[in-house]
């Protein structure tokens, strides 16, 4: 296991995850899915709401990367490892959210299902990008 945290790699990977999450959210808004799952209509979002949203994305990106580096990352980790990590984290974050929203939200199940599937895909892409950016700097011995 990786026990030393390389701050530069962690920062770059966290920023990449943040950008990917932001792009996926933008796509969700354009697809018309985000308004169904967001409690506040886009035209009523205040500056405080936006700051809180971006802050929560930064925290999520940092923790997503930190958990990867401290619990699953090894020097021999590959993109496949990042894909598996992203898939697992996506399931962990979005499936319980899907179940809760079926019960409590007044939006169609297809919209909630789309949100869940896109969220898991988002996590997979984040995991792959993070594994790519967090590769070991050591040259491989042949």
C-alpha positions in Angstrom: 0.0 0.0 0.0 1.0 3.5 -0.6 1.8 5.1 2.8 3.3 8.5 1.6 1.0 11.1 0.2 2.5 12.9 -2.8 0.8 16.3 -2.4 1.3 17.4 -6.0 -0.1 14.1 -7.5 -3.0 14.2 -5.0 -3.8 17.9 -5.9 -3.7 17.2 -9.6 -5.8 14.1 -9.3 -8.3 15.9 -7.0 -8.6 18.8 -9.4 -9.2 16.4 -12.3 -11.9 14.7 -10.4 -13.5 18.1 -9.5 -13.4 19.1 -13.2 -15.0 15.8 -14.3 -17.8 16.1 -11.7 -18.5 19.7 -12.8 -18.6 18.7 -16.5 -20.9 15.8 -15.8 -23.2 18.1 -13.7 -23.3 20.5 -16.6 -24.2 17.7 -19.0 -27.0 16.5 -16.6 -28.4 20.0 -16.5 -28.4 20.2 -20.3 -30.1 16.8 -20.6 -32.8 18.0 -18.3 -32.1 15.5 -15.6 -30.5 17.7 -12.9 -33.6 20.0 -12.5 -35.6 16.9 -11.5 -33.2 15.8 -8.8 -32.1 19.3 -7.6 -34.5 20.8 -5.0 -33.8 24.3 -6.2 -34.7 25.4 -9.7 -31.7 26.7 -11.7 -33.2 30.3 -12.0 -33.5 30.5 -8.2 -29.9 29.4 -7.3 -28.1 32.1 -5.3 -24.4 32.8 -5.0 -24.3 31.1 -1.6 -25.9 28.0 -3.2 -23.2 28.0 -5.9 -20.4 28.4 -3.5 -21.7 25.6 -1.3 -22.1 23.4 -4.4 -18.5 24.0 -5.6 -17.1 23.6 -2.1 -18.9 20.3 -1.7 -17.5 19.1 -5.1 -14.0 20.1 -4.0 -14.5 18.1 -0.8 -15.8 15.1 -2.7 -12.9 15.2 -5.2 -10.4 15.5 -2.4 -11.9 12.6 -0.4 -12.4 10.5 -3.5 -8.7 10.8 -4.3 -7.5 10.5 -0.7 -9.4 7.2 -0.2 -7.9 5.9 -3.4 -4.4 6.8 -2.4 -4.6 5.6 1.2 -6.7 2.4 0.8 -6.4 0.9 -2.6 -3.5 2.5 -4.5 -0.4 0.4 -5.1 2.7 1.2 -7.2 1.5 -1.4 -9.8 -2.0 0.1 -10.0 -3.4 0.5 -13.5 -6.3 2.3 -15.3 -8.3 -0.9 -14.7 -7.8 -0.5 -11.0 -9.1 3.0 -11.3 -12.1 1.9 -13.2 -12.9 -0.8 -10.6 -12.4 1.8 -7.8 -14.6 4.3 -9.6 -17.3 1.7 -10.2 -17.3 0.7 -6.5 -17.4 4.2 -5.3 -20.2 5.1 -7.8 -22.3 2.2 -6.5 -21.6 3.3 -2.9 -22.7 6.9 -3.6 -25.5 6.6 -6.1 -27.4 3.4 -5.5 -28.5 4.3 -1.9 -29.3 7.8 -3.2 -31.5 6.3 -5.9 -33.4 4.1 -3.4 -34.0 7.1 -1.1 -35.1 9.4 -3.9 -37.6 6.8 -5.2 -39.3 7.0 -1.8 -38.9 10.7 -1.1 -38.7 12.6 -4.4 -41.7 13.3 -6.6 -39.8 12.7 -9.9 -40.2 9.8 -12.2 -38.2 6.6 -11.6 -36.7 6.9 -15.1 -35.2 10.3 -14.2 -33.8 8.9 -10.9 -32.4 5.9 -12.7 -30.8 8.1 -15.3 -29.2 10.2 -12.5 -27.9 7.0 -10.9 -26.5 5.5 -14.1 -24.8 8.8 -15.1 -23.5 9.2 -11.6 -21.9 5.8 -11.6 -20.4 6.5 -15.1 -19.1 9.8 -13.7 -17.3 7.9 -10.8 -15.8 5.4 -13.2 -14.4 8.2 -15.4 -13.1 9.9 -12.2 -11.4 6.7 -11.1 -9.8 6.1 -14.4 -8.5 9.7 -14.6 -7.2 9.5 -11.1 -5.4 6.2 -11.7 -3.8 7.7 -14.9 -2.7 10.8 -13.0 -1.5 8.9 -10.0 0.8 6.4 -11.7 4.0 5.7 -10.1 7.0 7.8 -11.1 9.3 4.8 -10.8 10.6 3.4 -14.1 9.7 -0.2 -14.7 12.5 -2.8 -14.6 12.6 -5.0 -17.7 
